């Protein structure tokens, strides 16, 4: 990620960078694309995660993160992500600081995230 993004994020940079490094570590083929208010993570044409750092979704937190999960996560912090209106993104979590990215959270994400999506393209 470039210095422009670091400047845009300000105090959100620490939590974003920690999450960004984790998401990229899930697959060597993971790509990311920076948009105005979010970063989209993809494998091929399939959206795997969306990290909102600005806008209405992050009014009560640092980052609002949506994931493509295989099923409902057991962690009560995840909620339905229909409000994000992103195909394939079905659960989200609001992160308030870098301490929210715990081993337990990353283990849940690793076990639930869809890294081998169907051939159907979800790119927006």
Kinemage of the C-alpha trace (Angstrom):
@kinemage 1
@onewidth
@group {chain A} dominant
@subgroup {mainchain}
@vectorlist {calphas} color= white
{ca unk a 1} P 0.000 0.000 0.000
{ca unk a 2} L 1.230 3.466 -0.777
{ca unk a 3} L 1.855 6.551 1.353
{ca unk a 4} L -1.337 8.210 0.059
{ca unk a 5} L -3.405 5.478 1.676
{ca unk a 6} L -1.389 5.747 4.880
{ca unk a 7} L -2.117 9.483 4.956
{ca unk a 8} L -5.847 8.898 4.269
{ca unk a 9} L -6.118 6.357 7.058
{ca unk a 10} L -4.323 8.357 9.736
{ca unk a 11} L -4.923 6.661 13.103
{ca unk a 12} L -6.631 3.747 11.334
{ca unk a 13} L -3.344 2.779 9.660
{ca unk a 14} L -2.168 0.390 12.417
{ca unk a 15} L -5.348 -1.686 12.475
{ca unk a 16} L -5.650 -1.602 8.673
{ca unk a 17} L -2.045 -2.650 8.062
{ca unk a 18} L -2.292 -5.544 10.527
{ca unk a 19} L -5.502 -6.763 8.871
{ca unk a 20} L -4.123 -6.156 5.363
{ca unk a 21} L -1.035 -8.286 6.042
{ca unk a 22} L -3.207 -11.050 7.495
{ca unk a 23} L -5.605 -11.119 4.515
{ca unk a 24} L -2.724 -11.173 2.025
{ca unk a 25} L -1.189 -14.108 3.927
{ca unk a 26} L -4.282 -16.250 3.289
{ca unk a 27} L -3.245 -16.944 -0.308
{ca unk a 28} L -0.209 -16.097 -2.445
{ca unk a 29} L -2.647 -15.257 -5.262
{ca unk a 30} L -4.571 -12.673 -3.209
{ca unk a 31} L -4.856 -9.288 -4.923
{ca unk a 32} L -6.145 -6.035 -3.516
{ca unk a 33} L -7.658 -2.962 -5.121
{ca unk a 34} L -7.950 0.400 -3.436
{ca unk a 35} L -11.204 2.289 -3.964
{ca unk a 36} L -12.348 5.604 -2.499
{ca unk a 37} L -13.713 4.295 0.810
{ca unk a 38} L -12.660 0.644 0.864
{ca unk a 39} L -10.074 -1.939 -0.174
{ca unk a 40} L -11.300 -5.024 -2.032
{ca unk a 41} L -9.436 -8.352 -1.788
{ca unk a 42} L -9.833 -10.842 -4.609
{ca unk a 43} L -8.727 -14.256 -5.799
{ca unk a 44} L -9.091 -14.120 -9.555
{ca unk a 45} L -12.440 -12.419 -10.178
{ca unk a 46} L -13.932 -13.499 -6.858
{ca unk a 47} L -14.251 -11.063 -3.985
{ca unk a 48} L -12.978 -12.598 -0.747
{ca unk a 49} L -12.990 -9.596 1.610
{ca unk a 50} L -13.880 -5.894 1.661
{ca unk a 51} L -12.390 -3.468 4.195
{ca unk a 52} L -14.246 -0.156 4.588
{ca unk a 53} L -12.150 2.597 6.142
{ca unk a 54} L -14.448 5.580 5.401
{ca unk a 55} L -18.127 6.307 5.073
{ca unk a 56} L -21.304 5.407 6.913
{ca unk a 57} L -20.179 1.862 7.756
{ca unk a 58} L -17.291 3.066 9.921
{ca unk a 59} L -18.995 5.748 11.996
{ca unk a 60} L -18.755 3.626 15.158
{ca unk a 61} L -15.451 1.860 14.495
{ca unk a 62} L -12.061 2.070 12.777
{ca unk a 63} L -12.768 -0.504 10.046
{ca unk a 64} L -15.812 -2.451 8.881
{ca unk a 65} L -14.697 -5.705 7.289
{ca unk a 66} L -16.807 -8.044 5.175
{ca unk a 67} L -15.846 -11.624 4.329
{ca unk a 68} L -16.982 -14.413 2.023
{ca unk a 69} L -17.596 -17.172 4.591
{ca unk a 70} L -18.652 -20.812 4.122
{ca unk a 71} L -21.269 -20.512 6.839
{ca unk a 72} L -22.208 -18.566 9.932
{ca unk a 73} L -19.219 -17.976 12.226
{ca unk a 74} L -19.658 -18.961 15.867
{ca unk a 75} L -18.118 -15.717 17.105
{ca unk a 76} L -20.950 -13.376 18.118
{ca unk a 77} L -19.030 -10.334 16.846
{ca unk a 78} L -19.783 -11.234 13.213
{ca unk a 79} L -23.054 -9.979 11.754
{ca unk a 80} L -24.885 -10.456 8.467
{ca unk a 81} L -23.262 -8.272 5.794
{ca unk a 82} L -26.263 -7.721 3.509
{ca unk a 83} L -25.987 -3.995 4.242
{ca unk a 84} L -22.669 -3.933 2.340
{ca unk a 85} L -24.506 -5.017 -0.806
{ca unk a 86} L -21.474 -6.913 -2.103
{ca unk a 87} L -21.943 -10.270 -3.862
{ca unk a 88} L -20.296 -13.152 -2.000
{ca unk a 89} L -19.665 -11.028 1.135
{ca unk a 90} L -21.981 -12.503 3.743
{ca unk a 91} L -20.566 -11.689 7.217
{ca unk a 92} L -18.861 -8.646 8.657
{ca unk a 93} L -17.147 -7.444 11.781
{ca unk a 94} L -16.389 -3.963 13.079
{ca unk a 95} L -12.836 -3.453 14.311
{ca unk a 96} L -12.122 -0.659 16.780
{ca unk a 97} L -8.344 -1.048 17.061
{ca unk a 98} L -5.464 -3.380 16.253
{ca unk a 99} L -6.066 -5.284 19.513
{ca unk a 100} L -9.301 -6.578 17.958
{ca unk a 101} L -7.243 -8.655 15.515
{ca unk a 102} L -6.538 -11.553 17.851
{ca unk a 103} L -5.354 -15.097 17.202
{ca unk a 104} L -8.887 -16.310 17.923
{ca unk a 105} L -10.306 -13.924 15.314
{ca unk a 106} L -7.727 -14.861 12.670
{ca unk a 107} L -8.328 -18.569 13.357
{ca unk a 108} L -12.074 -18.069 12.812
{ca unk a 109} L -11.445 -16.195 9.566
{ca unk a 110} L -8.985 -18.851 8.318
{ca unk a 111} L -11.442 -21.652 9.040
{ca unk a 112} L -14.493 -19.902 7.558
{ca unk a 113} L -13.268 -17.879 4.577
{ca unk a 114} L -13.937 -19.162 1.052
{ca unk a 115} L -10.549 -19.378 -0.650
{ca unk a 116} L -11.691 -21.696 -3.447
{ca unk a 117} L -14.844 -20.001 -4.739
{ca unk a 118} L -16.952 -21.462 -7.520
{ca unk a 119} L -16.195 -20.514 -11.107
{ca unk a 120} L -18.908 -17.844 -10.922
{ca unk a 121} L -17.422 -14.354 -10.952
{ca unk a 122} L -18.410 -11.928 -8.206
{ca unk a 123} L -16.339 -8.945 -9.293
{ca unk a 124} L -18.224 -5.687 -9.080
